[in-house]
Amino acid sequence: MAETPKKKERENKKRKNKKDKEDKMKERRENVKKGKTLDDMMAYLDENGNISSKPPDPRKRIEIKVEDIQIGVPQYVAPTQEELTHSGKVTFFNNEKGFGFIKDLVSQQSIFVHANNLSGNINENDKVSFELENGPRGFFAVNVKVMN
């Protein structure tokens, strides 16, 4: 039975791959460096966390206290009243409809205010202090008071 050209081609390819593999193994065996010392095999981390062949400089060493290491979520610290209170200027207020907008002096954000959240009457261009609450359509002002 005669061999087909494809079969011959496959067999030649297999032989070539096998020979290449044997040559690579032989080359690796010849190029092995024998007698490596422990220092040659050692790897170090520098102060930035990069792997290096040289030991790190002991002068750049930073002492870290075990108490300062924090694992997990930091403990919740409730914000103070000063952090919760914002100040702003009334840019628009409609007394008939009972709503308006305050522009925060720090963030320049326009915040919705409703008449139910007022502790007195306000007019446009009044400076006010207020607290923020998150609603379904974004932030709105509560506990709105006119500042003197």
RAGISUL-V613097 format. One record per pair of residues at least 4 apart in sequence whose C-alpha atoms are under 8 Angstrom apart, sorted by the first residue. I is the first residue (numbers start at 1). J is the second residue. Records with the same first field share a line. If there is no record, write none. Layout:
I: J, J
//
This chain:
3: 7, 8
4: 8
5: 9
6: 10
7: 11
8: 12
9: 13
10: 14
11: 15
12: 16
13: 17
14: 18
15: 19
16: 20
17: 21
18: 22
19: 23
20: 24
21: 25
22: 26
23: 27
24: 28
25: 29
26: 30
27: 31
28: 32
36: 40, 41
37: 41
38: 42
42: 53
43: 51, 52, 53, 54
44: 51, 52, 53, 54, 55, 56
45: 49, 50, 51, 52, 55, 56
46: 50, 51, 52, 55, 56, 57
47: 56, 60, 61
56: 60
57: 61
64: 68, 69
65: 69
70: 74
79: 83, 84
80: 84
81: 85
82: 86
84: 131, 132
85: 129, 130, 131, 132
86: 104, 129, 130, 131, 132
87: 104, 105, 106, 127, 128, 129, 130
88: 102, 103, 104, 105, 106, 127, 128, 129, 130
89: 102, 103, 104, 105, 124, 125, 126, 127, 128
90: 100, 101, 102, 103, 122, 123, 124, 125, 126, 127, 128
91: 100, 101, 102, 103, 124, 125
92: 100, 101, 102, 123, 124, 125
93: 98, 99, 100, 101, 122, 123, 124
94: 98, 99, 100
95: 99, 115
98: 114, 115, 116
99: 112, 113, 114, 115
100: 112, 113, 114
101: 110, 111, 112, 113
102: 110, 111, 112, 113
103: 108, 109, 110, 111
104: 108, 109, 110, 111
111: 139, 140, 141
112: 139, 140, 141
113: 117, 140, 141, 142
114: 118, 141
117: 141, 142, 143, 144
118: 122, 142, 143, 144, 145
119: 143, 144, 145
120: 145, 146
122: 126, 146
126: 146, 147
127: 146, 147, 148
128: 144, 145, 146, 147
129: 143, 144, 145, 146, 147
130: 141, 142, 143, 144, 145
131: 141, 142, 143, 144
132: 139, 140, 141, 142
133: 139, 140, 141, 142
134: 138, 139, 140
135: 139, 140
//
